[in-house]
Amino acid sequence: MKPPRFDYVAAASLDEALEALADTSVETRPLAGGQSLVPLLNFRLAAPERLVDLNGIAELARVEEMEDGGLRLGAMTRHRQLELDPLIAQRIPLLAEAARFIAHPQIRSRGTVGGSVAHADPAAELPAVLLTLGARVHIARRSRDGEPGSRVARKLDLAGFFLGPFFSVLDPDELLTAIEVPPRAAGEGSAFDEVARRRGDYAIIGVAARVRLDAAGVCREAAISLVNGGSTPCVMEEAADSLVGAGPTSGAIASAAAVCAETADPAADMHASEAYRRHLIRVLTRRVLTRAIARARTPGRQEARTRTR
Ligand SMILES: Cc1cc2nc3c(=O)[nH]c(=O)nc-3n(C[C@H](O)[C@H](O)[C@H](O)COP(=O)(O)OP(=O)(O)OC[C@H]3O[C@@H](n4cnc5c(N)ncnc54)[C@H](O)[C@@H]3O)c2cc1C
């Protein structure tokens, strides 16, 4: 299949891209890695009149250390960089661990973190993983009534970003510019796992978990998110909260996993029934919580694991 005709703008700067998106008389879409958008065009599921290519905008491809030790990932950071960059592996090992599950290396070399979040696919790994990490998104647009070139920026918790399948708070003239991931606290461990029909396929179910233990081994913070467990990338608060305030025993982990499976809202499709998805949620939640807690108990274990994979 060939895509429908479209005009093409190769933006050389963020202002140029925002300027093009501000002209809402022409249906315009940003083009990032193209790994979701181009198939949509080829299947004629989308037919924008104009594409604004973000690949020439250097400032969108930067990974920066924040003062608090967290990282600011430019929207054009490729999945492959999440997987291979030593700084990302050391600061946010969960991202490196999960990025390997996305598709195949060729797709990871082009696909971007901003594209994955903006696309808002409930079956994508990164939105769920970034929710577990408490990420925030930076969004920019050109001022609607101001001078050309003036920018309006907003920053919000990723938890408020997703509104439905392939649907987010982004307006057509807005660009996701960066994602901020807070630093890892002492006593923190995290893990990701998924089940897919074949290596590289979209997950039938994926689970990301993060826990923080205090010096006495009591769980002080927990977060669990699901890939393909609902109509949006979803945070499983009740299950995570059930772990907080006590030592995470195997019984507590099993019980949190059961709550996660009960409170999730997975759909049935040609790949799996709802019951099978709930079963996977329980098994994978138990598995990733066990791994995250072991990593939290042994500082350095997570980084070592990331380096050897
Ligand atoms: C065969 C195949 C298998 C795949 N398997 C997986 C998988 O297992 N898991 C997974 O998560 N993904 C998978 N993908 C999708 C891949 O990860 C994409 O890279 C990702 O979903 C979108 O990122 P992109 O940079 O390619 O975005 P694009 O395809 O360029 O854009 C996607 C959408 O987001 C919009 N957009 C892009 N960037 C921005 C921005 N900065 N601000 C606002 N809007 C923006 C675009 O206009 C478009 O609507 C697969 C793709 C293919 C082709």
The ligand as an ORCA input file, in Angstrom:
! r2SCAN-3c Opt
* xyz 0 1
  C       6.233     -4.097     13.124
  C       6.117     -3.140     14.296
  C       6.077     -3.656     15.577
  C       5.958     -2.796     16.662
  N       5.935     -3.335     17.914
  C       5.837     -2.515     18.988
  C       5.847     -3.021     20.305
  O       5.969     -4.224     20.543
  N       5.714     -2.140     21.329
  C       5.603     -0.784     21.118
  O       5.490     -0.026     22.071
  N       5.614     -0.280     19.879
  C       5.739     -1.101     18.821
  N       5.759     -0.554     17.557
  C       5.589      0.904     17.403
  C       6.906      1.648     17.630
  O       7.345      1.507     18.956
  C       6.718      3.140     17.357
  O       8.004      3.608     17.253
  C       5.996      4.002     18.366
  O       4.732      3.531     18.696
  C       5.734      5.407     17.809
  O       6.910      6.095     17.801
  P       7.412      6.832     16.490
  O       8.534      7.686     16.921
  O       7.675      5.829     15.437
  O       6.157      7.777     16.155
  P       5.408      8.093     14.762
  O       4.985      6.824     14.124
  O       6.229      9.022     13.946
  O       4.166      8.875     15.341
  C       3.143      8.226     16.052
  C       2.039      9.247     16.384
  O       2.493     10.173     17.356
  C       2.499     11.513     16.829
  N       3.734     12.121     17.339
  C       4.984     11.639     17.173
  N       5.858     12.396     17.862
  C       5.147     13.374     18.451
  C       5.498     14.455     19.308
  N       6.761     14.670     19.699
  N       4.509     15.269     19.743
  C       3.219     15.061     19.366
  N       2.829     14.044     18.572
  C       3.782     13.207     18.120
  C       2.453     11.356     15.323
  O       1.863     12.474     14.690
  C       1.602     10.096     15.177
  O       0.242     10.420     15.319
  C       5.878     -1.385     16.458
  C       5.944     -0.866     15.152
  C       6.058     -1.736     14.086
  C       6.138     -1.156     12.699
*
